[in-house]
Amino acid sequence: MTPELFVLVLAGLLQGVQFALMAIPANRDLGPGYTMSARDREPTRELSPLAGRMKRAFDNHFEALILFAPIAIVISLTGQSTVWTTSFAWIYLAARVLYIPAYAAGWRPWRSIIWMAGFFATMALYVAALI
């Protein structure tokens, strides 16, 4: 397994961790009557600020993972793994890990800077695949 695929696997596991970080407070906030229902209606209770932030961070990682996964696979399948691509993959993962507490705590402007680091690392992988 290439380092990029290894990081992709870790990013998938991180998504699972983020699900728990979001689901536990969300279930507490919304109650089992809503969370165990078919959710045909909007909840009668709102998420707490922390649960709302965890949901947005969780959703944001899905968006980031959609960009990261294909290029990690392309780099690996085409035999283009290098020290640079490995570094960019790890930067992506580190940024995604740091993004969770940054979003939860409302760190400004650090949350955005951390997000940009992960995004630029992903875009650097796309450029590396073309070179």
C-alpha positions, 0 to 999 in steps of 0.5 A: 500500500502506498503512503497516499492510500494509507493516509486515505484509509486513516482519513476514512477512519477519521470520518468515523471518529467525526461521526461519533463526535457529532452523533453523540451530542446531536442525539443528546440534543435532539432526543431519541424520539427524533433520532430513532424516527424516520425523520420525515419532519424537522426536529422540534429541538435545535442542536447545541452550538457544539453539536452544530459545529461538529455536524458542520465539521463532519459534513466538511470532511465529506467534501474534503474527502471527495477531493482527496480520495480520487487523487490518492488513488490516481497517485497510487495506481500510476506509481507516482508516489514520491516524498512530495506526494506523501508529504502532501497527503500527510498535510491533508490528514493533519489539517483534517485532524486539527480542523475538528478542535479548531471548528469545535472551539471556534478558532478564528482565523485558524479554522480557515487557515487549517482548512486552506492547508488541507485544501492546498495540499490536496490541490498540490497532489492534483498538480503532482499527478500532472507533472 
